[in-house]
Amino acid sequence: MNDGVFGPLSKEVAVTLAGLSRLFCRSYALNQQASEAGMPGVLFGRYEGDSYDGGNPWVLLTASAATLLYRQAEAAAKGNSLDPSALNVMAGLLGRDATPQNLLGAGDATLALMKKYLTNGMHMNEQIDRNTGSLTSAKDLTWNYSNVLKAMNARKAAEKAIASISTISI
């Protein structure tokens, strides 16, 4: 979506991602436990106060957040700049500067935290119980697989863009 409207490095996108990350870190015991254990990444749900089947993190939304982080990494590696008013927001989210490598790492951390709970042979139920980590709701939700594949493709593009900047000779 290269239309320039709410691009991956725009202030609106950065502030929304940071706000949702904070919300879901507060909302889910799994995110709090991971943070206390020093494990980075955030599991994402639908919205504040969601009560459908317990209001849990969703695999497809967590994969979508990782996709966004990878798209941010790719855009930054290709020379696009983070909106200046969002620099501190993203640095606060990442716990370090918002470099292409750090954005890629944040996407990886998000998927790694999600993968921790896919204990049934990588079958992906709709949701991950917010307290226990057990898979719940719709089994083998096709949309989950699609979003994980999108994240993997976005990661590959980001990795390629990052490799191209590290091989440029001066």
Salt bridges, closest charged atoms under 4 A:
ASP50 OD1 - ARG46 NH2 2.83
GLU74 OE2 - LYS78 NZ 2.87
ASP108 OD1 - ARG155 NE 2.65
ASP140 OD1 - HIS123 ND1 2.84
GLU159 OE2 - ARG155 NH1 3.00
